[in-house]
Amino acid sequence: MSESTAISPQKILSLAGGYWQPCALHCGVKLDVFTQLADKRLPATEVADRLNASLRGVEMLLNALTAMELLDKNDKGFLATEEARVLLDRKSSKYVGHMVMHHHHLVDGWSQLDQAVVTGRAVTTRSHGEERERESFIMGMHNLSMSIAHRLAAQIDLTVRKQLLDLGGGPGVHAVHFCLANPGLRATVLDRHTTEPFARRTAEEAGVADRVSFVGGDFLVDPLPVDHDAAWLSHIIHSCSPEECRHLITRTVAALKPGGLIMIHDFFLDQTHAAPLFAALFSLNMLIGNEGRSYGEDEVRQTLNDCGVTKVSRLDFTGPNQSGVLMGTLPE
């Protein structure tokens, strides 16, 4: 048998149809199926009535979600699995549905990837509405941050730091957890004005509203608050072009006190810039959306060194989708 005849199309076809399962998941979250089935097993007929949807469509969806091991089915109906109850029931404190919906909103752009690759520019067609997409993104980042912020706050020593600048901090989850772990720390969250209500609510619910302030603005253009001895940049450099990335790191360093600490949390590519898989694919996601991309750890280290940051190291931490943290200090 020749090599060509031994090659199976299974891998290619699996990749080609790999979007089917995510789309079924998106649909289940969008229709709130998992919340309906979190506490009680229901037949498809009752789920269809509750959703005001066709029995034909609902039954097919429930069967598919069962095949995906997100629902359990028996002769009495369907019930969410433990994993789905914890993560996809809207009433759960660990609900990640907002991030699922953020991915749902990205599907339009990904379907136009060829256009973005040919032009090298973001695509503009969207069908969900800017406000809805923004809310899902902000709350999705809140979900993601809540799952790791306590771990990072426990691992990063900020005991000698007094003022933390959280750039692009969105709902302020990281700033809040750093303050909770360090009673002597105060924090300033800088992000667009639309995120302020989310950030203030997060700080109030955690009981640190008196130590977390908010400044509305664009971290690439507006003056950065000064008199801070630590800066946290989480998942923002990938939204910047290479020139903007260098500009942001440069102005962040300039805003810190001597001896200040800068911490960058993101999806870093390895030396080949073709791995890890998620970071490589995430570059395409940014190509669709703006001028950003994933950056190599070597690129970020070099930029930090060029800005005078010393003792640059990578934290022994791996977040969702293999995110990491680079950190370094300024000379005294």
C-alpha positions in Angstrom: 0.0 0.0 0.0 1.4 3.4 -1.0 1.8 6.2 1.5 -0.9 8.2 -0.2 -3.5 5.5 0.0 -2.7 4.9 3.7 -3.5 8.5 4.6 -7.0 8.9 6.2 -9.1 12.0 5.8 -10.4 11.6 9.4 -8.2 14.3 10.9 -9.0 16.9 8.2 -12.7 16.2 8.3 -12.8 16.3 12.1 -11.1 19.7 12.0 -13.5 20.9 9.2 -16.6 20.0 11.2 -15.1 20.9 14.6 -17.3 23.9 14.9 -20.5 21.8 15.3 -20.0 21.1 19.0 -19.2 24.7 19.9 -22.3 25.9 18.0 -24.5 23.4 19.9 -23.0 24.6 23.2 -23.5 28.3 22.2 -27.2 27.5 21.4 -27.7 25.7 24.7 -26.3 28.6 26.6 -28.1 31.3 24.5 -31.5 29.5 25.1 -30.6 28.9 28.8 -31.2 25.2 28.5 -28.8 24.3 31.3 -30.5 26.5 33.8 -33.8 24.9 33.0 -32.3 21.4 33.6 -30.0 22.2 36.5 -32.4 21.2 39.3 -35.0 18.9 37.8 -35.1 16.3 35.1 -37.6 17.3 32.4 -38.9 15.7 29.2 -38.2 17.4 25.9 -41.8 18.5 25.6 -41.7 20.6 28.8 -38.3 22.1 27.9 -39.8 23.1 24.5 -42.8 24.7 26.3 -40.6 26.6 28.7 -38.4 27.9 25.8 -41.4 28.6 23.6 -39.6 26.6 20.9 -40.4 23.7 18.5 -40.3 20.2 20.0 -38.4 19.0 16.9 -35.6 21.5 17.3 -35.4 21.2 21.1 -35.3 17.4 21.1 -32.5 17.4 18.6 -30.5 19.9 20.6 -31.0 18.0 23.9 -29.9 14.8 22.3 -26.8 16.5 20.9 -25.9 18.0 24.2 -26.3 14.6 25.8 -23.9 13.1 23.2 -21.5 15.9 24.3 -21.9 14.7 27.9 -23.4 17.9 29.1 -26.8 16.4 29.7 -27.9 13.1 31.0 -30.9 11.3 29.4 -33.2 8.6 30.6 -36.8 7.6 30.0 -38.0 10.5 32.2 -36.2 13.1 30.3 -33.0 15.2 30.5 -30.9 16.5 33.4 -27.8 18.7 33.3 -24.6 16.9 34.3 -22.6 18.0 37.4 -20.2 19.9 35.2 -23.0 21.7 33.3 -24.8 22.5 36.6 -21.7 24.1 38.1 -20.5 26.0 35.0 -23.6 26.6 32.8 -26.4 27.1 35.2 -27.0 30.9 35.3 -27.7 30.7 39.0 -24.3 29.2 39.7 -21.5 31.4 41.2 -19.1 29.7 38.8 -21.2 30.4 35.7 -19.0 30.8 32.5 -21.9 31.3 30.1 -20.9 34.9 29.5 -17.6 33.8 28.0 -19.4 31.1 26.0 -21.6 33.9 24.5 -18.5 36.0 23.8 -17.2 33.1 21.7 -20.6 32.9 20.0 -20.4 36.5 19.1 -17.0 35.9 17.5 -18.3 33.3 15.0 -19.4 35.9 12.5 -15.8 37.2 12.3 -14.2 33.8 12.1 -16.4 32.9 9.1 -14.7 35.8 7.3 -11.1 34.8 8.2 -10.1 34.5 4.6 -11.0 38.1 4.0 -8.9 39.2 7.0 -6.0 37.1 5.9 -6.1 38.5 2.4 -6.5 42.2 3.5 -4.5 42.0 6.7 -7.3 44.0 8.3 -10.1 43.4 10.7 -13.5 42.4 9.4 -16.4 44.6 10.4 -19.6 42.6 9.8 -21.4 41.8 13.1 -24.9 40.7 13.7 -25.4 40.7 17.5 -25.2 44.3 18.4 -22.3 46.2 20.0 -23.9 46.6 23.4 -24.7 42.9 23.7 -21.2 41.9 22.6 -19.6 44.3 25.0 -21.6 43.0 28.0 -20.8 39.4 27.2 -17.1 40.3 26.8 -16.9 42.2 30.1 -18.8 39.6 32.1 -16.9 36.8 30.3 -13.6 38.4 31.4 -15.1 38.6 34.9 -15.8 34.9 34.8 -12.3 34.1 33.6 -10.6 36.4 36.1 -12.6 35.1 39.0 -11.3 31.6 38.2 -7.6 32.6 38.5 -7.3 35.9 40.4 -7.1 34.3 43.8 -4.3 32.0 42.6 -2.3 34.9 41.2 -2.8 37.0 44.3 -1.4 34.2 46.4 1.6 33.7 44.2 2.7 37.2 43.5 4.3 39.0 46.5 3.0 42.5 46.7 3.5 42.9 50.5 5.9 45.9 50.1 3.8 47.6 47.4 1.4 50.4 48.2 -0.3 51.4 45.0 -1.2 49.1 42.1 -2.2 50.3 38.6 -4.5 47.9 36.9 -4.5 48.9 33.2 -7.4 47.7 31.1 -8.7 46.1 34.3 -12.3 45.9 33.1 -14.5 44.7 36.0 -11.5 45.0 38.4 -11.4 41.4 39.6 -7.6 41.2 39.7 -7.2 44.6 41.5 -9.8 43.4 44.1 -8.0 40.1 44.8 -4.6 41.7 45.0 -6.1 44.1 47.6 -7.8 41.3 49.5 -4.4 39.4 49.7 -2.5 42.6 50.7 -4.3 44.7 53.3 -1.8 47.6 52.9 -2.4 47.8 49.1 -4.6 50.3 47.2 -5.4 49.9 43.5 -6.5 52.1 40.6 -8.3 50.5 37.7 -8.0 52.3 34.4 -10.3 51.3 31.6 -13.0 52.7 29.3 -15.8 54.5 31.1 -18.4 51.8 30.1 -16.7 49.3 32.5 -16.8 51.6 35.6 -20.2 50.2 36.9 -18.9 46.6 36.7 -15.6 47.5 38.5 -17.3 49.5 41.2 -19.8 46.6 41.9 -16.9 44.1 42.0 -15.1 46.2 44.6 -18.2 46.8 46.7 -19.2 43.2 46.7 -15.7 42.2 47.9 -15.7 44.9 50.6 -12.7 46.9 49.3 -14.5 49.8 47.6 -12.5 52.2 49.8 -9.2 50.9 48.4 -10.1 50.4 44.7 -10.6 53.5 42.6 -11.5 53.8 38.9 -10.2 56.1 36.2 -12.0 56.2 32.8 -9.8 56.5 29.8 -7.8 55.0 27.0 -4.5 53.5 28.3 -2.8 54.1 24.9 -3.7 57.8 24.7 -4.8 59.3 28.0 -2.3 60.2 30.8 -1.7 57.3 33.1 -2.0 57.8 36.9 1.3 58.3 38.6 2.7 57.4 42.1 2.1 53.7 41.7 4.8 51.2 42.5 3.3 48.2 40.7 1.4 47.8 37.4 -0.7 44.9 36.2 -1.5 44.4 32.5 -3.7 41.4 32.0 -4.8 40.3 28.6 -4.4 43.8 27.0 -1.1 43.7 25.0 -2.7 41.2 22.5 -5.2 43.9 21.6 -2.4 46.2 20.5 -0.4 46.4 17.3 3.4 45.8 17.8 3.9 49.6 17.8 1.1 50.1 20.3 2.4 47.3 22.5 5.9 48.9 22.8 4.2 52.3 23.4 2.0 50.9 26.1 4.9 49.1 28.0 7.1 52.2 27.6 4.5 54.6 29.0 3.6 52.2 31.8 7.2 52.0 32.9 7.5 55.8 32.8 4.5 56.1 35.0 5.9 53.8 37.8 8.1 54.9 40.7 11.7 53.9 40.7 11.9 50.2 41.8 8.4 49.7 40.5 7.1 46.2 39.5 5.5 45.6 36.1 3.5 42.4 35.5 2.2 41.3 32.1 -0.4 38.4 31.9 -1.1 37.1 28.4 -1.0 34.2 25.9 2.7 34.1 25.0 4.1 32.3 21.9 7.2 30.2 22.2 10.4 30.9 20.3 9.0 29.4 17.1 5.9 31.7 17.3 4.0 28.7 16.1 3.1 27.3 19.5 1.3 26.8 21.8 -1.8 26.1 19.7 -4.2 28.4 21.5 -1.8 31.4 21.3 -1.2 30.8 17.6 -5.0 30.6 16.9 -5.6 33.6 19.1 -3.5 35.7 16.8 -6.0 34.9 14.0 -8.8 35.9 16.4 -7.1 39.3 16.8 -6.5 39.6 13.1 -10.2 39.4 12.6 -10.9 41.9 15.3 -8.2 44.6 15.3 -4.5 45.2 14.8 -3.3 43.0 17.7 -1.9 39.5 17.9 -0.3 37.1 20.3 3.3 38.0 21.2 6.3 35.8 21.7 7.7 35.7 25.2 11.0 36.7 23.7 9.5 39.8 22.2 8.0 41.0 25.4 11.1 40.3 27.4 13.1 42.3 24.8 10.7 45.3 25.1 10.8 45.2 28.8 14.6 45.2 28.8 14.7 48.0 26.2 12.5 50.0 28.7 15.0 49.5 31.5 13.1 46.8 33.3 15.5 44.3 35.0 15.2 40.9 36.6 12.5 39.8 34.1 11.2 36.4 34.9 8.2 34.2 34.2 5.9 33.3 37.1 5.5 29.6 37.8 1.8 29.8 36.8 -0.3 28.5 33.9 -3.8 29.9 33.5 -6.6 28.9 31.2 -5.5 28.4 27.6 -1.8 28.4 28.8 -1.7 32.0 29.7 1.4 33.1 31.7 2.9 36.1 33.6 6.1 37.9 32.9 7.3 40.3 35.5 10.3 42.6 36.2 11.4 45.6 38.2 12.7 49.1 37.5 16.0 50.3 38.9 15.8 52.2 42.2 
